[in-house]
Amino acid sequence: MYDLKKTMDRLISREVESGRVKGASALVLHRGKELYYNAFGYADEEKGYLMKRDTIIHLYSMSKPITSAAVMILAERGELDLKDPVSEYLPCFEGQKVWVEGTGEVSPDRKVTVFDLLNMTSGIVYPGELTEPGRRMKQILDPILERMAAGERVDTQEVVKGIASVPLCFQPGAEWQYGFSADVLGGIVEAVSGKRFGRFLKEELFEPLDMKDTGFFVPQSKRERRAQRYMEAEDGKLVPFEGSHLGEYYGEDVAFESGGAGLVSTLDDYAHFASMLTHKGIWQGRRILGPKTVAFMAQNHLSGQQQRTFNWDALKGYGYGCLMRVLTDQTLACESTPPGEFGWDGWTGNYMSVSMQEDLVFLYFMQRCGAGTTPFVRRLKMAAYGATEESE
């Protein structure tokens, strides 16, 4: 028996005091009841802004589950079929090639589908130096970042066209590979709905879920609540990061609405979205998604072959589907969280864990660039899930 508040306070305050993060906050909800909330350190040390409950943070890849939900809304309505080729909605993907090392570009065995994008089995990569498609993607993204830095606003559809011009790193469906798949899904939502991606999210998710501080930009009136992103300098100290990692931009004139990394939000806003998932598509009596749709989203959709390349150390014991990890083996994961627990994290260390079985939401927010899933977050999860029996 332990005191969850004392445990979480001790762990998070120690993490902030160590200097590994400037500030952090966490929220645990069980059966709609708040089991824990607290915030520590600074949202912006240089400006003296403390981390608070309404601090607006950069979600980065925690944008992906929201993008997945948007796609599934359209699928429920029959506006798209998950087996449809991407090129049916985005013609720029027609004729996309596959890169084979030692051979060059070859024709694909089949076209990339919407389902491939949802499961990161499309072969679409992020920029990087390890593969030829990664290098070519970098050649596409770098000029876009330069244009954005110069004040030009490149929109979502132009970015998607650039992504389409790069060959896939493997045959569609052959492997799992993290990349720009979620951003392409944002482009598909625009093509199907006839609305900008941000407008669709606002009307279908943010307004019904009362996510009033979530979107692709931070209004001037809310700038004092925006968290500063930090990166590690050569001397090991954390310094402000002002650049763009994957094309994200947070001004009110934003044009590229990145479904993979572009959203900002608060603890409570994101908790509304996560609670909707734990309650099988309903929040505050409002139906957002059907229960079978949410159950589908919370499944592992990787084949045995695809699972072999889903091999990040932090994801051992997990499968993947609809842009989220799904716990399949507690032993491999070394976690007490129940099988079926699902969620995702972000580049600056933000983390979401939800369980329909336990009706539990766990959120941890921080803003350290390149952090991803930290070993520290597993300690917090163990504490959060271990406290659920005490609340029954």
C-alpha positions in Angstrom: 0.0 0.0 0.0 1.4 3.4 -0.9 0.4 7.0 -1.3 0.2 7.7 -5.1 0.6 11.5 -4.6 3.7 11.2 -2.5 5.2 8.6 -4.9 4.5 10.7 -8.0 5.5 14.0 -6.4 8.8 12.4 -5.2 9.6 10.9 -8.6 8.8 14.0 -10.8 10.3 16.6 -8.4 13.5 14.6 -8.4 13.5 14.4 -12.2 13.2 18.2 -12.4 15.7 18.9 -9.6 18.2 16.7 -11.4 18.2 19.1 -14.4 17.1 16.4 -16.9 14.0 18.4 -17.6 13.1 22.1 -16.9 9.5 21.2 -16.0 7.0 18.4 -16.0 3.4 17.6 -15.1 1.3 14.5 -14.8 -2.3 13.5 -14.6 -4.0 10.2 -13.7 -7.7 9.6 -14.1 -9.4 6.4 -13.0 -13.1 5.7 -13.8 -13.5 9.5 -14.3 -12.0 10.3 -11.0 -8.7 12.3 -10.7 -6.2 10.2 -8.8 -3.3 12.5 -9.3 -2.3 15.8 -10.7 0.7 18.0 -10.1 3.2 20.2 -12.0 6.9 21.0 -11.2 9.5 23.4 -12.5 9.3 25.8 -15.4 7.3 25.8 -18.6 9.7 28.6 -19.6 12.6 29.3 -17.2 13.9 32.3 -19.2 10.6 34.1 -18.9 9.9 32.8 -15.4 6.7 30.9 -16.4 6.0 27.9 -14.1 4.7 24.6 -15.4 0.9 24.7 -14.7 -2.2 22.7 -15.5 -3.1 25.0 -18.4 0.4 25.2 -19.8 0.2 24.7 -23.6 2.8 22.1 -24.7 4.0 20.9 -28.1 2.6 17.4 -28.6 4.8 16.3 -31.5 4.0 12.7 -32.2 1.2 12.6 -29.6 -0.6 14.4 -32.5 -0.7 11.0 -34.3 -3.5 9.4 -32.2 -5.7 12.4 -32.9 -5.0 12.1 -36.6 -5.9 8.4 -36.4 -9.3 9.3 -34.7 -10.0 11.8 -37.5 -9.5 9.1 -40.2 -11.7 6.6 -38.3 -14.5 9.2 -38.1 -14.5 9.3 -41.9 -14.2 5.5 -42.1 -17.3 5.2 -39.9 -19.2 7.5 -42.1 -18.3 5.5 -45.2 -16.4 8.5 -46.6 -13.3 6.3 -47.1 -12.3 2.7 -47.0 -9.1 1.7 -45.1 -8.2 -0.6 -48.0 -8.4 2.2 -50.5 -5.1 3.2 -52.3 -3.7 6.5 -51.1 -3.6 7.6 -54.7 -7.4 7.5 -54.9 -7.5 10.5 -52.6 -4.1 12.0 -53.3 -3.2 11.5 -57.1 0.3 12.7 -56.5 1.0 9.2 -55.0 0.1 7.5 -58.3 3.2 5.8 -59.7 5.3 6.1 -56.5 8.3 3.7 -56.7 10.1 1.5 -54.2 13.8 1.8 -53.5 15.8 -1.4 -53.5 19.4 -1.2 -52.4 21.8 -2.2 -55.2 19.0 -2.0 -57.8 17.4 1.4 -57.5 13.8 2.3 -58.0 11.3 -0.5 -58.9 7.6 -0.6 -59.2 5.6 -1.6 -56.1 3.9 -5.0 -55.8 0.8 -3.1 -54.8 -0.3 0.4 -54.0 0.1 1.9 -50.5 -3.3 1.9 -48.7 -4.9 4.1 -46.0 -4.5 1.1 -43.7 -0.7 1.0 -44.4 -0.5 4.6 -43.3 -2.4 3.9 -40.1 0.0 1.1 -39.2 3.3 2.8 -40.4 3.7 -0.1 -42.9 3.6 2.1 -45.9 7.4 2.4 -46.5 7.2 6.2 -46.2 10.1 7.4 -44.1 11.2 10.4 -42.1 14.4 12.3 -43.2 17.6 10.6 -42.3 21.0 9.5 -43.5 20.7 5.7 -43.1 18.8 5.0 -46.3 18.4 6.5 -49.8 14.7 7.3 -49.3 15.7 9.0 -45.9 18.3 11.1 -47.6 15.9 12.1 -50.4 13.2 13.0 -47.8 15.8 15.3 -46.2 16.4 16.9 -49.5 12.7 17.6 -49.8 12.2 18.8 -46.2 15.2 21.0 -45.8 14.2 23.6 -48.5 10.7 23.6 -47.1 12.1 24.5 -43.6 14.2 27.2 -45.2 11.2 28.7 -47.0 9.2 28.6 -43.7 12.1 30.3 -41.9 12.0 33.0 -44.5 8.4 33.6 -43.8 6.8 31.6 -46.6 3.9 29.4 -45.6 4.0 26.0 -47.3 0.7 24.2 -47.0 -0.2 20.6 -46.2 -0.9 19.6 -49.7 2.5 20.9 -51.0 4.3 19.0 -48.2 2.4 15.8 -49.1 3.4 16.2 -52.8 7.0 16.4 -51.7 6.6 13.2 -49.6 5.0 11.4 -52.6 8.0 12.2 -54.8 10.3 10.1 -52.6 10.5 6.3 -53.2 9.3 3.9 -50.5 12.0 2.2 -48.4 10.3 -1.2 -48.9 7.3 -2.9 -50.6 4.0 -1.7 -49.1 3.1 -3.8 -46.1 6.4 -5.6 -45.9 7.8 -4.0 -42.8 7.1 -1.4 -40.1 8.9 2.0 -40.4 8.3 5.2 -38.6 7.8 8.1 -41.0 5.5 10.8 -42.5 2.5 8.4 -42.8 0.4 10.4 -40.4 1.1 13.6 -42.3 -0.2 12.0 -45.5 -3.3 10.9 -43.5 -3.9 14.6 -42.7 -3.8 15.3 -46.5 -6.3 12.5 -47.1 -8.7 14.0 -44.4 -8.5 17.3 -46.3 -9.1 15.6 -49.7 -12.1 13.6 -48.4 -13.7 16.3 -46.2 -13.0 19.3 -48.4 -11.8 21.2 -45.4 -8.4 22.1 -44.0 -7.2 19.5 -41.6 -7.2 21.9 -38.7 -10.8 22.9 -39.4 -11.9 19.2 -39.6 -10.2 18.5 -36.2 -11.8 21.5 -34.6 -15.3 20.7 -35.7 -15.2 16.9 -35.2 -13.0 16.5 -32.2 -11.8 19.7 -30.4 -15.1 21.4 -30.1 -17.2 18.3 -29.1 -14.5 17.3 -26.6 -14.1 20.9 -25.2 -10.4 20.9 -26.2 -10.3 24.7 -26.3 -6.5 25.0 -26.2 -5.7 22.4 -28.8 -4.8 23.2 -32.4 -2.0 23.8 -34.9 -1.1 27.3 -33.5 -1.0 29.3 -30.3 -3.0 32.5 -30.4 -1.2 35.7 -29.3 -3.6 35.9 -26.3 -2.3 32.5 -25.0 1.4 32.9 -25.7 2.3 33.4 -22.0 1.0 29.8 -21.4 3.1 28.2 -24.1 5.9 26.0 -22.9 9.4 26.5 -24.1 11.1 23.5 -25.8 14.6 22.7 -24.6 17.5 20.8 -26.1 20.7 19.5 -24.6 23.8 21.7 -25.3 27.4 20.4 -25.6 28.0 21.1 -22.0 25.0 18.9 -21.0 22.8 21.8 -20.0 19.4 22.5 -21.4 19.0 25.5 -23.6 15.9 26.8 -25.5 15.2 25.2 -28.9 13.6 27.6 -31.4 13.9 25.6 -34.7 11.5 23.3 -36.6 12.0 19.6 -36.3 9.7 18.2 -38.9 8.1 21.3 -40.4 6.0 22.3 -37.4 5.2 26.0 -37.0 2.9 27.5 -34.3 2.0 30.9 -35.6 -1.6 31.9 -36.4 -0.7 31.9 -40.1 0.3 28.2 -40.0 -0.2 26.5 -43.4 1.4 23.0 -43.0 -0.9 21.3 -40.4 1.2 18.3 -39.5 -0.9 15.3 -38.6 2.3 13.6 -37.3 3.8 16.4 -35.1 2.1 19.7 -35.3 -0.5 20.0 -32.6 -0.3 21.8 -29.2 -2.5 21.0 -26.2 -2.9 21.0 -22.4 -3.1 18.2 -19.9 -6.9 18.6 -19.5 -7.6 19.0 -23.2 -5.6 15.8 -24.0 -7.2 14.0 -21.1 -10.6 14.7 -22.7 -9.5 13.0 -25.9 -7.9 10.1 -24.0 -11.0 9.7 -21.8 -13.1 9.4 -24.9 -11.0 6.5 -25.9 -11.2 4.7 -22.5 -15.0 5.2 -22.6 -15.3 3.5 -26.0 -15.9 6.7 -28.0 -18.1 8.7 -25.6 -17.1 11.8 -23.6 -19.6 13.7 -21.4 -22.5 11.9 -23.1 -21.3 12.9 -26.6 -20.6 10.1 -29.0 -17.4 10.8 -31.0 -16.6 7.3 -32.3 -18.4 4.0 -32.1 -17.3 1.4 -29.5 -16.3 -1.2 -32.1 -14.2 1.5 -33.9 -12.3 2.3 -30.7 -11.8 -1.4 -30.0 -10.4 -1.7 -33.6 -8.0 1.2 -32.9 -6.8 -0.4 -29.7 -5.6 -3.6 -31.5 -2.2 -4.8 -32.7 -2.5 -4.7 -36.5 1.1 -5.9 -37.3 1.7 -9.2 -38.9 4.6 -11.4 -37.6 6.8 -10.2 -40.4 6.0 -6.5 -39.7 6.5 -7.0 -36.0 10.1 -8.0 -36.5 10.9 -4.4 -37.6 8.9 -2.9 -34.8 11.9 -3.3 -32.6 12.6 -0.2 -30.5 13.8 -1.1 -27.1 11.0 1.0 -25.4 8.4 -0.9 -27.4 9.3 -4.5 -26.5 6.1 -6.4 -25.6 4.0 -4.0 -27.7 2.3 -4.2 -31.1 1.1 -1.3 -33.2 -2.0 -0.1 -34.9 -3.8 3.1 -35.8 -0.7 5.2 -35.0 -0.5 3.8 -31.4 1.4 1.1 -29.5 -0.7 -1.7 -28.0 0.6 -3.9 -25.1 0.6 -7.5 -26.0 3.2 -9.1 -23.6 3.7 -7.8 -20.1 6.8 -10.0 -19.6 8.6 -8.5 -22.6 7.6 -5.0 -21.7 8.5 -5.5 -18.0 5.4 -3.6 -17.0 2.4 -4.3 -14.8 0.0 -2.4 -17.1 -2.8 -4.7 -18.4 -2.6 -6.2 -21.9 -4.5 -4.0 -24.3 -3.1 -0.7 -22.7 -2.4 1.6 -25.6 -1.2 5.1 -26.5 1.8 7.0 -27.8 4.5 9.5 -26.9 6.2 12.5 -28.5 9.7 13.8 -29.5 9.9 16.1 -26.4 9.0 13.3 -24.0 5.2 13.6 -23.7 3.5 10.3 -23.0 -0.1 8.9 -23.1 -1.2 5.6 -21.7 -4.9 4.5 -21.7 -6.6 1.3 -20.7 -10.2 0.6 -21.4 -10.0 -2.5 -19.1 -9.0 -0.3 -16.2 -10.7 2.8 -17.3 -7.5 4.7 -16.7 -5.8 7.6 -18.3 -2.1 8.4 -17.6 -0.5 11.6 -19.1 3.0 12.9 -18.6 4.1 16.2 -20.2 7.7 17.5 -20.5 9.5 19.5 -23.2 13.0 18.1 -23.8 13.9 17.6 -27.5 14.8 14.1 -28.6 13.6 12.6 -25.3 11.0 10.2 -26.8 10.0 7.4 -24.4 12.2 7.8 -21.3 12.8 4.9 -18.9 11.6 7.3 -16.2 8.1 7.2 -17.6 7.8 3.5 -16.9 8.3 4.2 -13.2 5.4 6.6 -13.3 3.2 4.2 -15.2 3.9 1.4 -12.6 2.9 3.8 -9.9 -0.3 5.0 -11.7 -1.6 1.5 -12.6 -0.5 0.1 -9.2 -2.8 2.6 -7.4 -6.0 1.6 -9.2 -7.2 -1.0 -6.7 -7.0 1.5 -3.9 -9.6 3.7 -5.7 -12.2 0.9 -6.2 
